[in-house]
Amino acid sequence: MQLNPRVTYSDISEVTGFSESKTYRVIQVLRERGTVERVGARKNGTWKVVSDG
């Protein structure tokens, strides 16, 4: 997400080997913790890594 803020759930799934649904759940946890946030629209937005921990 830091290297490619426009990365998709599908892209992350390919790299990690997780299913798209697991990727979605993991990112939801990161969003709830305040580690990452979505900036902009759902389709055209980007990811922002707020903190590394």
All heavy atoms as atom14 arrays in JSON, in Angstrom:
{
  "sequence": "MQLNPRVTYSDISEVTGFSESKTYRVIQVLRERGTVERVGARKNGTWKVVSDG",
  "atom14_mask": [
    [1, 1, 1, 1, 1, 1, 1, 1, 0, 0, 0, 0, 0, 0],
    [1, 1, 1, 1, 1, 1, 1, 1, 1, 0, 0, 0, 0, 0],
    [1, 1, 1, 1, 1, 1, 1, 1, 0, 0, 0, 0, 0, 0],
    [1, 1, 1, 1, 1, 1, 1, 1, 0, 0, 0, 0, 0, 0],
    [1, 1, 1, 1, 1, 1, 1, 0, 0, 0, 0, 0, 0, 0],
    [1, 1, 1, 1, 1, 1, 1, 1, 1, 1, 1, 0, 0, 0],
    [1, 1, 1, 1, 1, 1, 1, 0, 0, 0, 0, 0, 0, 0],
    [1, 1, 1, 1, 1, 1, 1, 0, 0, 0, 0, 0, 0, 0],
    [1, 1, 1, 1, 1, 1, 1, 1, 1, 1, 1, 1, 0, 0],
    [1, 1, 1, 1, 1, 1, 0, 0, 0, 0, 0, 0, 0, 0],
    [1, 1, 1, 1, 1, 1, 1, 1, 0, 0, 0, 0, 0, 0],
    [1, 1, 1, 1, 1, 1, 1, 1, 0, 0, 0, 0, 0, 0],
    [1, 1, 1, 1, 1, 1, 0, 0, 0, 0, 0, 0, 0, 0],
    [1, 1, 1, 1, 1, 1, 1, 1, 1, 0, 0, 0, 0, 0],
    [1, 1, 1, 1, 1, 1, 1, 0, 0, 0, 0, 0, 0, 0],
    [1, 1, 1, 1, 1, 1, 1, 0, 0, 0, 0, 0, 0, 0],
    [1, 1, 1, 1, 0, 0, 0, 0, 0, 0, 0, 0, 0, 0],
    [1, 1, 1, 1, 1, 1, 1, 1, 1, 1, 1, 0, 0, 0],
    [1, 1, 1, 1, 1, 1, 0, 0, 0, 0, 0, 0, 0, 0],
    [1, 1, 1, 1, 1, 1, 1, 1, 1, 0, 0, 0, 0, 0],
    [1, 1, 1, 1, 1, 1, 0, 0, 0, 0, 0, 0, 0, 0],
    [1, 1, 1, 1, 1, 1, 1, 1, 1, 0, 0, 0, 0, 0],
    [1, 1, 1, 1, 1, 1, 1, 0, 0, 0, 0, 0, 0, 0],
    [1, 1, 1, 1, 1, 1, 1, 1, 1, 1, 1, 1, 0, 0],
    [1, 1, 1, 1, 1, 1, 1, 1, 1, 1, 1, 0, 0, 0],
    [1, 1, 1, 1, 1, 1, 1, 0, 0, 0, 0, 0, 0, 0],
    [1, 1, 1, 1, 1, 1, 1, 1, 0, 0, 0, 0, 0, 0],
    [1, 1, 1, 1, 1, 1, 1, 1, 1, 0, 0, 0, 0, 0],
    [1, 1, 1, 1, 1, 1, 1, 0, 0, 0, 0, 0, 0, 0],
    [1, 1, 1, 1, 1, 1, 1, 1, 0, 0, 0, 0, 0, 0],
    [1, 1, 1, 1, 1, 1, 1, 1, 1, 1, 1, 0, 0, 0],
    [1, 1, 1, 1, 1, 1, 1, 1, 1, 0, 0, 0, 0, 0],
    [1, 1, 1, 1, 1, 1, 1, 1, 1, 1, 1, 0, 0, 0],
    [1, 1, 1, 1, 0, 0, 0, 0, 0, 0, 0, 0, 0, 0],
    [1, 1, 1, 1, 1, 1, 1, 0, 0, 0, 0, 0, 0, 0],
    [1, 1, 1, 1, 1, 1, 1, 0, 0, 0, 0, 0, 0, 0],
    [1, 1, 1, 1, 1, 1, 1, 1, 1, 0, 0, 0, 0, 0],
    [1, 1, 1, 1, 1, 1, 1, 1, 1, 1, 1, 0, 0, 0],
    [1, 1, 1, 1, 1, 1, 1, 0, 0, 0, 0, 0, 0, 0],
    [1, 1, 1, 1, 0, 0, 0, 0, 0, 0, 0, 0, 0, 0],
    [1, 1, 1, 1, 1, 0, 0, 0, 0, 0, 0, 0, 0, 0],
    [1, 1, 1, 1, 1, 1, 1, 1, 1, 1, 1, 0, 0, 0],
    [1, 1, 1, 1, 1, 1, 1, 1, 1, 0, 0, 0, 0, 0],
    [1, 1, 1, 1, 1, 1, 1, 1, 0, 0, 0, 0, 0, 0],
    [1, 1, 1, 1, 0, 0, 0, 0, 0, 0, 0, 0, 0, 0],
    [1, 1, 1, 1, 1, 1, 1, 0, 0, 0, 0, 0, 0, 0],
    [1, 1, 1, 1, 1, 1, 1, 1, 1, 1, 1, 1, 1, 1],
    [1, 1, 1, 1, 1, 1, 1, 1, 1, 0, 0, 0, 0, 0],
    [1, 1, 1, 1, 1, 1, 1, 0, 0, 0, 0, 0, 0, 0],
    [1, 1, 1, 1, 1, 1, 1, 0, 0, 0, 0, 0, 0, 0],
    [1, 1, 1, 1, 1, 1, 0, 0, 0, 0, 0, 0, 0, 0],
    [1, 1, 1, 1, 1, 1, 1, 1, 0, 0, 0, 0, 0, 0],
    [1, 1, 1, 1, 0, 0, 0, 0, 0, 0, 0, 0, 0, 0]
  ],
  "atom14_positions": [
    [[0.82, -1.19, 0.0], [0.0, 0.0, 0.0], [0.86, 1.26, 0.0], [0.45, 2.25, -0.56], [-0.93, 0.01, 1.2], [-2.03, -0.99, 1.11], [-3.08, -0.9, 2.56], [-4.33, -2.03, 2.08], [0.0, 0.0, 0.0], [0.0, 0.0, 0.0], [0.0, 0.0, 0.0], [0.0, 0.0, 0.0], [0.0, 0.0, 0.0], [0.0, 0.0, 0.0]],
    [[2.02, 1.17, 0.62], [2.9, 2.33, 0.58], [3.53, 2.49, -0.8], [3.68, 3.59, -1.28], [4.01, 2.21, 1.63], [3.53, 2.45, 3.03], [4.65, 2.33, 4.04], [5.55, 1.53, 3.88], [4.56, 3.11, 5.1], [0.0, 0.0, 0.0], [0.0, 0.0, 0.0], [0.0, 0.0, 0.0], [0.0, 0.0, 0.0], [0.0, 0.0, 0.0]],
    [[3.87, 1.37, -1.43], [4.49, 1.43, -2.75], [3.49, 1.7, -3.86], [3.82, 2.31, -4.87], [5.24, 0.12, -3.04], [6.39, -0.2, -2.09], [6.97, -1.57, -2.44], [7.46, 0.86, -2.16], [0.0, 0.0, 0.0], [0.0, 0.0, 0.0], [0.0, 0.0, 0.0], [0.0, 0.0, 0.0], [0.0, 0.0, 0.0], [0.0, 0.0, 0.0]],
    [[2.26, 1.21, -3.68], [1.22, 1.4, -4.69], [-0.1, 1.72, -3.99], [-0.88, 0.82, -3.67], [1.06, 0.14, -5.55], [0.0, 0.29, -6.6], [-0.56, 1.37, -6.81], [-0.32, -0.8, -7.27], [0.0, 0.0, 0.0], [0.0, 0.0, 0.0], [0.0, 0.0, 0.0], [0.0, 0.0, 0.0], [0.0, 0.0, 0.0], [0.0, 0.0, 0.0]],
    [[-0.39, 2.99, -3.74], [-1.61, 3.38, -3.03], [-2.89, 3.0, -3.76], [-3.95, 2.95, -3.15], [-1.49, 4.9, -2.9], [-0.06, 5.22, -3.1], [0.48, 4.15, -4.0], [0.0, 0.0, 0.0], [0.0, 0.0, 0.0], [0.0, 0.0, 0.0], [0.0, 0.0, 0.0], [0.0, 0.0, 0.0], [0.0, 0.0, 0.0], [0.0, 0.0, 0.0]],
    [[-2.82, 2.7, -5.04], [-4.02, 2.35, -5.81], [-4.23, 0.83, -5.88], [-5.04, 0.35, -6.66], [-3.93, 2.93, -7.21], [-3.9, 4.46, -7.19], [-3.98, 5.05, -8.57], [-5.25, 4.8, -9.19], [-6.32, 5.58, -9.08], [-6.24, 6.67, -8.35], [-7.45, 5.28, -9.69], [0.0, 0.0, 0.0], [0.0, 0.0, 0.0], [0.0, 0.0, 0.0]],
    [[-3.52, 0.08, -5.05], [-3.6, -1.38, -5.05], [-5.02, -1.83, -4.71], [-5.74, -1.17, -3.97], [-2.57, -1.98, -4.06], [-2.94, -1.71, -2.63], [-2.39, -3.45, -4.3], [0.0, 0.0, 0.0], [0.0, 0.0, 0.0], [0.0, 0.0, 0.0], [0.0, 0.0, 0.0], [0.0, 0.0, 0.0], [0.0, 0.0, 0.0], [0.0, 0.0, 0.0]],
    [[-5.44, -2.95, -5.3], [-6.78, -3.48, -5.07], [-6.73, -4.7, -4.15], [-5.66, -5.28, -3.93], [-7.43, -3.91, -6.4], [-6.66, -4.99, -6.94], [-7.48, -2.75, -7.39], [0.0, 0.0, 0.0], [0.0, 0.0, 0.0], [0.0, 0.0, 0.0], [0.0, 0.0, 0.0], [0.0, 0.0, 0.0], [0.0, 0.0, 0.0], [0.0, 0.0, 0.0]],
    [[-7.9, -5.09, -3.65], [-7.97, -6.3, -2.83], [-7.46, -7.5, -3.63], [-6.77, -8.36, -3.09], [-9.41, -6.57, -2.38], [-9.93, -5.6, -1.35], [-10.94, -4.71, -1.66], [-9.43, -5.6, -0.06], [-11.43, -3.83, -0.71], [-9.91, -4.73, 0.89], [-10.92, -3.84, 0.57], [-11.39, -2.97, 1.51], [0.0, 0.0, 0.0], [0.0, 0.0, 0.0]],
    [[-7.8, -7.55, -4.89], [-7.37, -8.65, -5.75], [-5.85, -8.69, -5.88], [-5.24, -9.76, -5.8], [-8.01, -8.49, -7.13], [-7.62, -9.54, -7.96], [0.0, 0.0, 0.0], [0.0, 0.0, 0.0], [0.0, 0.0, 0.0], [0.0, 0.0, 0.0], [0.0, 0.0, 0.0], [0.0, 0.0, 0.0], [0.0, 0.0, 0.0], [0.0, 0.0, 0.0]],
    [[-5.23, -7.53, -6.06], [-3.77, -7.46, -6.14], [-3.12, -7.96, -4.86], [-2.15, -8.72, -4.89], [-3.31, -6.02, -6.4], [-3.73, -5.48, -7.74], [-4.01, -6.28, -8.66], [-3.8, -4.24, -7.87], [0.0, 0.0, 0.0], [0.0, 0.0, 0.0], [0.0, 0.0, 0.0], [0.0, 0.0, 0.0], [0.0, 0.0, 0.0], [0.0, 0.0, 0.0]],
    [[-3.65, -7.53, -3.73], [-3.1, -7.94, -2.44], [-3.28, -9.45, -2.25], [-2.39, -10.12, -1.74], [-3.76, -7.15, -1.3], [-3.41, -5.66, -1.42], [-3.33, -7.69, 0.06], [-4.2, -4.76, -0.5], [0.0, 0.0, 0.0], [0.0, 0.0, 0.0], [0.0, 0.0, 0.0], [0.0, 0.0, 0.0], [0.0, 0.0, 0.0], [0.0, 0.0, 0.0]],
    [[-4.42, -9.98, -2.67], [-4.67, -11.42, -2.56], [-3.64, -12.23, -3.33], [-3.16, -13.26, -2.85], [-6.06, -11.75, -3.1], [-7.04, -11.17, -2.31], [0.0, 0.0, 0.0], [0.0, 0.0, 0.0], [0.0, 0.0, 0.0], [0.0, 0.0, 0.0], [0.0, 0.0, 0.0], [0.0, 0.0, 0.0], [0.0, 0.0, 0.0], [0.0, 0.0, 0.0]],
    [[-3.3, -11.77, -4.53], [-2.31, -12.47, -5.34], [-0.95, -12.5, -4.66], [-0.28, -13.52, -4.64], [-2.16, -11.8, -6.71], [-3.27, -12.11, -7.66], [-3.04, -11.49, -9.03], [-1.86, -11.37, -9.44], [-4.03, -11.12, -9.67], [0.0, 0.0, 0.0], [0.0, 0.0, 0.0], [0.0, 0.0, 0.0], [0.0, 0.0, 0.0], [0.0, 0.0, 0.0]],
    [[-0.55, -11.38, -4.09], [0.77, -11.27, -3.46], [0.83, -12.09, -2.17], [1.82, -12.78, -1.92], [1.12, -9.79, -3.18], [2.39, -9.67, -2.36], [1.25, -9.04, -4.49], [0.0, 0.0, 0.0], [0.0, 0.0, 0.0], [0.0, 0.0, 0.0], [0.0, 0.0, 0.0], [0.0, 0.0, 0.0], [0.0, 0.0, 0.0], [0.0, 0.0, 0.0]],
    [[-0.22, -12.03, -1.36], [-0.21, -12.7, -0.06], [-0.6, -14.17, -0.13], [-0.25, -14.94, 0.76], [-1.17, -12.01, 0.92], [-2.5, -12.08, 0.41], [-0.76, -10.57, 1.16], [0.0, 0.0, 0.0], [0.0, 0.0, 0.0], [0.0, 0.0, 0.0], [0.0, 0.0, 0.0], [0.0, 0.0, 0.0], [0.0, 0.0, 0.0], [0.0, 0.0, 0.0]],
    [[-1.35, -14.54, -1.16], [-1.85, -15.9, -1.24], [-3.15, -16.11, -0.48], [-3.66, -17.22, -0.4], [0.0, 0.0, 0.0], [0.0, 0.0, 0.0], [0.0, 0.0, 0.0], [0.0, 0.0, 0.0], [0.0, 0.0, 0.0], [0.0, 0.0, 0.0], [0.0, 0.0, 0.0], [0.0, 0.0, 0.0], [0.0, 0.0, 0.0], [0.0, 0.0, 0.0]],
    [[-3.68, -15.04, 0.12], [-4.97, -15.11, 0.82], [-6.1, -14.99, -0.19], [-5.93, -14.44, -1.27], [-5.12, -13.96, 1.83], [-4.15, -13.98, 2.98], [-3.81, -12.8, 3.61], [-3.57, -15.15, 3.43], [-2.93, -12.8, 4.68], [-2.69, -15.15, 4.5], [-2.36, -13.98, 5.12], [0.0, 0.0, 0.0], [0.0, 0.0, 0.0], [0.0, 0.0, 0.0]],
    [[-7.28, -15.47, 0.21], [-8.46, -15.26, -0.62], [-8.83, -13.78, -0.55], [-8.39, -13.06, 0.36], [-9.63, -16.11, -0.12], [-10.04, -15.66, 1.16], [0.0, 0.0, 0.0], [0.0, 0.0, 0.0], [0.0, 0.0, 0.0], [0.0, 0.0, 0.0], [0.0, 0.0, 0.0], [0.0, 0.0, 0.0], [0.0, 0.0, 0.0], [0.0, 0.0, 0.0]],
    [[-9.64, -13.33, -1.51], [-10.06, -11.93, -1.48], [-10.88, -11.61, -0.24], [-10.78, -10.53, 0.31], [-10.84, -11.57, -2.75], [-9.93, -11.41, -3.94], [-10.64, -10.81, -5.14], [-11.42, -9.85, -4.97], [-10.42, -11.32, -6.24], [0.0, 0.0, 0.0], [0.0, 0.0, 0.0], [0.0, 0.0, 0.0], [0.0, 0.0, 0.0], [0.0, 0.0, 0.0]],
    [[-11.7, -12.58, 0.21], [-12.52, -12.32, 1.39], [-11.65, -12.19, 2.65], [-11.9, -11.34, 3.5], [-13.58, -13.4, 1.58], [-12.99, -14.67, 1.7], [0.0, 0.0, 0.0], [0.0, 0.0, 0.0], [0.0, 0.0, 0.0], [0.0, 0.0, 0.0], [0.0, 0.0, 0.0], [0.0, 0.0, 0.0], [0.0, 0.0, 0.0], [0.0, 0.0, 0.0]],
    [[-10.59, -13.01, 2.76], [-9.7, -12.89, 3.91], [-8.93, -11.56, 3.83], [-8.74, -10.89, 4.84], [-8.72, -14.05, 3.98], [-7.79, -13.91, 5.18], [-6.99, -15.13, 5.47], [-6.15, -14.86, 6.7], [-5.57, -16.07, 7.24], [0.0, 0.0, 0.0], [0.0, 0.0, 0.0], [0.0, 0.0, 0.0], [0.0, 0.0, 0.0], [0.0, 0.0, 0.0]],
    [[-8.5, -11.2, 2.64], [-7.81, -9.92, 2.45], [-8.69, -8.77, 2.9], [-8.25, -7.87, 3.61], [-7.41, -9.74, 0.98], [-6.56, -10.83, 0.59], [-6.69, -8.43, 0.75], [0.0, 0.0, 0.0], [0.0, 0.0, 0.0], [0.0, 0.0, 0.0], [0.0, 0.0, 0.0], [0.0, 0.0, 0.0], [0.0, 0.0, 0.0], [0.0, 0.0, 0.0]],
    [[-9.96, -8.81, 2.53], [-10.91, -7.77, 2.92], [-11.02, -7.71, 4.45], [-10.98, -6.63, 5.03], [-12.28, -8.06, 2.3], [-13.33, -7.04, 2.67], [-13.39, -5.82, 2.01], [-14.24, -7.3, 3.68], [-14.34, -4.88, 2.35], [-15.19, -6.36, 4.03], [-15.24, -5.16, 3.37], [-16.18, -4.22, 3.72], [0.0, 0.0, 0.0], [0.0, 0.0, 0.0]],
    [[-11.13, -8.87, 5.09], [-11.26, -8.9, 6.56], [-10.01, -8.34, 7.24], [-10.11, -7.58, 8.21], [-11.53, -10.32, 7.05], [-12.91, -10.81, 6.72], [-13.25, -12.09, 7.46], [-12.29, -13.17, 7.3], [-12.32, -14.09, 6.35], [-13.3, -14.07, 5.44], [-11.41, -15.03, 6.29], [0.0, 0.0, 0.0], [0.0, 0.0, 0.0], [0.0, 0.0, 0.0]],
    [[-8.84, -8.71, 6.75], [-7.59, -8.22, 7.33], [-7.49, -6.7, 7.2], [-7.13, -5.99, 8.14], [-6.37, -8.91, 6.68], [-5.08, -8.24, 7.09], [-6.35, -10.39, 7.05], [0.0, 0.0, 0.0], [0.0, 0.0, 0.0], [0.0, 0.0, 0.0], [0.0, 0.0, 0.0], [0.0, 0.0, 0.0], [0.0, 0.0, 0.0], [0.0, 0.0, 0.0]],
    [[-7.84, -6.18, 6.02], [-7.78, -4.74, 5.81], [-8.8, -4.02, 6.69], [-8.54, -2.93, 7.21], [-7.94, -4.39, 4.32], [-6.7, -4.87, 3.57], [-8.14, -2.88, 4.13], [-6.77, -4.72, 2.08], [0.0, 0.0, 0.0], [0.0, 0.0, 0.0], [0.0, 0.0, 0.0], [0.0, 0.0, 0.0], [0.0, 0.0, 0.0], [0.0, 0.0, 0.0]],
    [[-9.97, -4.63, 6.9], [-10.97, -4.03, 7.8], [-10.4, -3.88, 9.2], [-10.61, -2.86, 9.86], [-12.24, -4.88, 7.82], [-13.08, -4.75, 6.58], [-13.48, -3.31, 6.31], [-12.95, -2.68, 5.37], [-14.35, -2.77, 7.09], [0.0, 0.0, 0.0], [0.0, 0.0, 0.0], [0.0, 0.0, 0.0], [0.0, 0.0, 0.0], [0.0, 0.0, 0.0]],
    [[-9.68, -4.89, 9.68], [-9.05, -4.82, 11.0], [-8.02, -3.69, 11.03], [-7.96, -2.91, 11.98], [-8.4, -6.17, 11.39], [-7.54, -6.03, 12.63], [-9.46, -7.23, 11.59], [0.0, 0.0, 0.0], [0.0, 0.0, 0.0], [0.0, 0.0, 0.0], [0.0, 0.0, 0.0], [0.0, 0.0, 0.0], [0.0, 0.0, 0.0], [0.0, 0.0, 0.0]],
    [[-7.21, -3.59, 9.97], [-6.21, -2.52, 9.9], [-6.88, -1.14, 9.9], [-6.38, -0.19, 10.5], [-5.34, -2.69, 8.67], [-4.43, -3.92, 8.66], [-3.73, -4.04, 7.31], [-3.42, -3.86, 9.78], [0.0, 0.0, 0.0], [0.0, 0.0, 0.0], [0.0, 0.0, 0.0], [0.0, 0.0, 0.0], [0.0, 0.0, 0.0], [0.0, 0.0, 0.0]],
    [[-8.01, -1.04, 9.22], [-8.74, 0.23, 9.19], [-9.3, 0.58, 10.57], [-9.22, 1.73, 11.01], [-9.87, 0.18, 8.16], [-9.35, 0.15, 6.74], [-10.45, -0.04, 5.75], [-11.11, 1.24, 5.51], [-12.09, 1.41, 4.65], [-12.56, 0.4, 3.96], [-12.62, 2.59, 4.47], [0.0, 0.0, 0.0], [0.0, 0.0, 0.0], [0.0, 0.0, 0.0]],
    [[-9.84, -0.43, 11.26], [-10.38, -0.2, 12.6], [-9.3, 0.22, 13.58], [-9.54, 1.03, 14.47], [-11.07, -1.46, 13.12], [-12.37, -1.76, 12.39], [-12.95, -3.12, 12.73], [-12.4, -3.82, 13.62], [-13.96, -3.49, 12.1], [0.0, 0.0, 0.0], [0.0, 0.0, 0.0], [0.0, 0.0, 0.0], [0.0, 0.0, 0.0], [0.0, 0.0, 0.0]],
    [[-8.1, -0.32, 13.42], [-6.96, 0.04, 14.29], [-6.36, 1.39, 13.92], [-5.51, 1.91, 14.64], [-5.87, -1.02, 14.18], [-6.25, -2.33, 14.8], [-5.11, -3.3, 14.69], [-5.47, -4.58, 15.24], [-4.71, -5.66, 15.18], [-3.54, -5.59, 14.57], [-5.1, -6.78, 15.72], [0.0, 0.0, 0.0], [0.0, 0.0, 0.0], [0.0, 0.0, 0.0]],
    [[-6.75, 1.92, 12.77], [-6.21, 3.21, 12.34], [-4.87, 3.11, 11.65], [-4.18, 4.11, 11.5], [0.0, 0.0, 0.0], [0.0, 0.0, 0.0], [0.0, 0.0, 0.0], [0.0, 0.0, 0.0], [0.0, 0.0, 0.0], [0.0, 0.0, 0.0], [0.0, 0.0, 0.0], [0.0, 0.0, 0.0], [0.0, 0.0, 0.0], [0.0, 0.0, 0.0]],
    [[-4.5, 1.91, 11.22], [-3.22, 1.7, 10.55], [-3.27, 2.17, 9.1], [-2.31, 2.73, 8.6], [-2.82, 0.21, 10.61], [-2.81, -0.2, 11.97], [-1.45, -0.02, 10.01], [0.0, 0.0, 0.0], [0.0, 0.0, 0.0], [0.0, 0.0, 0.0], [0.0, 0.0, 0.0], [0.0, 0.0, 0.0], [0.0, 0.0, 0.0], [0.0, 0.0, 0.0]],
    [[-4.38, 1.9, 8.43], [-4.56, 2.35, 7.05], [-5.92, 3.04, 6.92], [-6.83, 2.8, 7.72], [-4.49, 1.19, 6.02], [-3.13, 0.55, 6.03], [-5.57, 0.18, 6.25], [0.0, 0.0, 0.0], [0.0, 0.0, 0.0], [0.0, 0.0, 0.0], [0.0, 0.0, 0.0], [0.0, 0.0, 0.0], [0.0, 0.0, 0.0], [0.0, 0.0, 0.0]],
    [[-6.02, 3.89, 5.93], [-7.31, 4.53, 5.65], [-7.47, 4.68, 4.16], [-6.49, 4.72, 3.41], [-7.43, 5.87, 6.36], [-6.43, 6.91, 5.95], [-6.55, 8.19, 6.76], [-6.93, 8.14, 7.93], [-6.24, 9.24, 6.18], [0.0, 0.0, 0.0], [0.0, 0.0, 0.0], [0.0, 0.0, 0.0], [0.0, 0.0, 0.0], [0.0, 0.0, 0.0]],
    [[-8.7, 4.73, 3.74], [-9.02, 4.91, 2.33], [-9.27, 6.39, 2.09], [-10.07, 7.02, 2.79], [-10.29, 4.1, 1.99], [-10.64, 4.08, 0.55], [-9.73, 3.18, -0.22], [-10.16, 3.14, -1.63], [-9.44, 2.62, -2.57], [-8.28, 2.07, -2.31], [-9.87, 2.61, -3.81], [0.0, 0.0, 0.0], [0.0, 0.0, 0.0], [0.0, 0.0, 0.0]],
    [[-8.59, 6.95, 1.12], [-8.72, 8.36, 0.78], [-9.42, 8.44, -0.57], [-8.95, 7.87, -1.54], [-7.34, 9.06, 0.71], [-7.49, 10.51, 0.33], [-6.61, 8.9, 2.02], [0.0, 0.0, 0.0], [0.0, 0.0, 0.0], [0.0, 0.0, 0.0], [0.0, 0.0, 0.0], [0.0, 0.0, 0.0], [0.0, 0.0, 0.0], [0.0, 0.0, 0.0]],
    [[-10.54, 9.13, -0.62], [-11.26, 9.27, -1.87], [-12.35, 8.24, -2.04], [-12.71, 7.51, -1.11], [0.0, 0.0, 0.0], [0.0, 0.0, 0.0], [0.0, 0.0, 0.0], [0.0, 0.0, 0.0], [0.0, 0.0, 0.0], [0.0, 0.0, 0.0], [0.0, 0.0, 0.0], [0.0, 0.0, 0.0], [0.0, 0.0, 0.0], [0.0, 0.0, 0.0]],
    [[-12.83, 8.15, -3.26], [-13.95, 7.27, -3.58], [-13.53, 5.8, -3.54], [-12.35, 5.46, -3.63], [-14.49, 7.61, -4.96], [0.0, 0.0, 0.0], [0.0, 0.0, 0.0], [0.0, 0.0, 0.0], [0.0, 0.0, 0.0], [0.0, 0.0, 0.0], [0.0, 0.0, 0.0], [0.0, 0.0, 0.0], [0.0, 0.0, 0.0], [0.0, 0.0, 0.0]],
    [[-14.52, 4.94, -3.44], [-14.27, 3.51, -3.37], [-13.57, 2.99, -4.62], [-12.63, 2.2, -4.54], [-15.59, 2.78, -3.18], [-15.44, 1.38, -2.69], [-16.78, 0.83, -2.34], [-17.05, -0.24, -3.29], [-18.09, -1.03, -3.24], [-18.99, -0.86, -2.3], [-18.25, -1.97, -4.11], [0.0, 0.0, 0.0], [0.0, 0.0, 0.0], [0.0, 0.0, 0.0]],
    [[-14.0, 3.46, -5.76], [-13.43, 2.96, -7.01], [-12.14, 3.7, -7.4], [-11.2, 3.08, -7.9], [-14.46, 3.11, -8.14], [-13.99, 2.5, -9.44], [-15.07, 2.48, -10.47], [-14.58, 1.84, -11.75], [-15.62, 1.71, -12.75], [0.0, 0.0, 0.0], [0.0, 0.0, 0.0], [0.0, 0.0, 0.0], [0.0, 0.0, 0.0], [0.0, 0.0, 0.0]],
    [[-12.09, 4.97, -7.2], [-10.95, 5.77, -7.66], [-10.05, 6.27, -6.54], [-9.14, 7.05, -6.78], [-11.44, 6.97, -8.47], [-12.15, 6.53, -9.72], [-11.74, 5.59, -10.37], [-13.24, 7.2, -10.04], [0.0, 0.0, 0.0], [0.0, 0.0, 0.0], [0.0, 0.0, 0.0], [0.0, 0.0, 0.0], [0.0, 0.0, 0.0], [0.0, 0.0, 0.0]],
    [[-10.28, 5.82, -5.33], [-9.51, 6.3, -4.2], [-8.16, 5.6, -4.07], [-7.78, 4.75, -4.88], [0.0, 0.0, 0.0], [0.0, 0.0, 0.0], [0.0, 0.0, 0.0], [0.0, 0.0, 0.0], [0.0, 0.0, 0.0], [0.0, 0.0, 0.0], [0.0, 0.0, 0.0], [0.0, 0.0, 0.0], [0.0, 0.0, 0.0], [0.0, 0.0, 0.0]],
    [[-7.45, 6.0, -3.04], [-6.13, 5.42, -2.76], [-6.06, 5.03, -1.29], [-6.86, 5.48, -0.48], [-4.99, 6.42, -3.06], [-5.17, 7.58, -2.25], [-4.95, 6.8, -4.52], [0.0, 0.0, 0.0], [0.0, 0.0, 0.0], [0.0, 0.0, 0.0], [0.0, 0.0, 0.0], [0.0, 0.0, 0.0], [0.0, 0.0, 0.0], [0.0, 0.0, 0.0]],
    [[-5.1, 4.18, -0.96], [-4.86, 3.78, 0.42], [-3.77, 4.66, 0.99], [-2.8, 5.0, 0.31], [-4.42, 2.33, 0.49], [-5.49, 1.38, 0.13], [-5.63, 0.71, -1.05], [-6.59, 0.99, 0.94], [-6.75, -0.07, -1.01], [-7.36, 0.07, 0.2], [-7.01, 1.31, 2.23], [-8.52, -0.5, 0.71], [-8.15, 0.73, 2.74], [-8.89, -0.17, 1.99]],
    [[-3.89, 4.98, 2.27], [-2.87, 5.74, 2.97], [-2.49, 4.97, 4.22], [-3.36, 4.64, 5.03], [-3.41, 7.12, 3.34], [-2.4, 7.96, 4.1], [-2.97, 9.31, 4.45], [-1.97, 10.1, 5.26], [-2.55, 11.36, 5.72], [0.0, 0.0, 0.0], [0.0, 0.0, 0.0], [0.0, 0.0, 0.0], [0.0, 0.0, 0.0], [0.0, 0.0, 0.0]],
    [[-1.21, 4.67, 4.36], [-0.72, 4.0, 5.57], [-0.44, 5.08, 6.6], [0.41, 5.94, 6.4], [0.55, 3.17, 5.28], [1.07, 2.54, 6.55], [0.27, 2.13, 4.22], [0.0, 0.0, 0.0], [0.0, 0.0, 0.0], [0.0, 0.0, 0.0], [0.0, 0.0, 0.0], [0.0, 0.0, 0.0], [0.0, 0.0, 0.0], [0.0, 0.0, 0.0]],
    [[-1.22, 5.03, 7.69], [-1.13, 6.06, 8.72], [0.02, 5.76, 9.68], [0.77, 6.63, 10.07], [-2.46, 6.19, 9.48], [-2.36, 7.23, 10.56], [-3.58, 6.51, 8.51], [0.0, 0.0, 0.0], [0.0, 0.0, 0.0], [0.0, 0.0, 0.0], [0.0, 0.0, 0.0], [0.0, 0.0, 0.0], [0.0, 0.0, 0.0], [0.0, 0.0, 0.0]],
    [[0.16, 4.48, 10.06], [1.25, 4.08, 10.96], [1.68, 2.67, 10.61], [0.95, 1.91, 9.98], [0.8, 4.14, 12.41], [-0.17, 3.15, 12.67], [0.0, 0.0, 0.0], [0.0, 0.0, 0.0], [0.0, 0.0, 0.0], [0.0, 0.0, 0.0], [0.0, 0.0, 0.0], [0.0, 0.0, 0.0], [0.0, 0.0, 0.0], [0.0, 0.0, 0.0]],
    [[2.89, 2.32, 11.01], [3.43, 1.01, 10.7], [3.12, -0.02, 11.77], [3.51, -1.17, 11.66], [4.95, 1.07, 10.51], [5.33, 1.83, 9.25], [4.53, 1.79, 8.31], [6.4, 2.44, 9.24], [0.0, 0.0, 0.0], [0.0, 0.0, 0.0], [0.0, 0.0, 0.0], [0.0, 0.0, 0.0], [0.0, 0.0, 0.0], [0.0, 0.0, 0.0]],
    [[2.43, 0.35, 12.82], [2.22, -0.61, 13.89], [0.83, -0.62, 14.3], [0.14, -1.27, 14.87], [0.0, 0.0, 0.0], [0.0, 0.0, 0.0], [0.0, 0.0, 0.0], [0.0, 0.0, 0.0], [0.0, 0.0, 0.0], [0.0, 0.0, 0.0], [0.0, 0.0, 0.0], [0.0, 0.0, 0.0], [0.0, 0.0, 0.0], [0.0, 0.0, 0.0]]
  ]
}
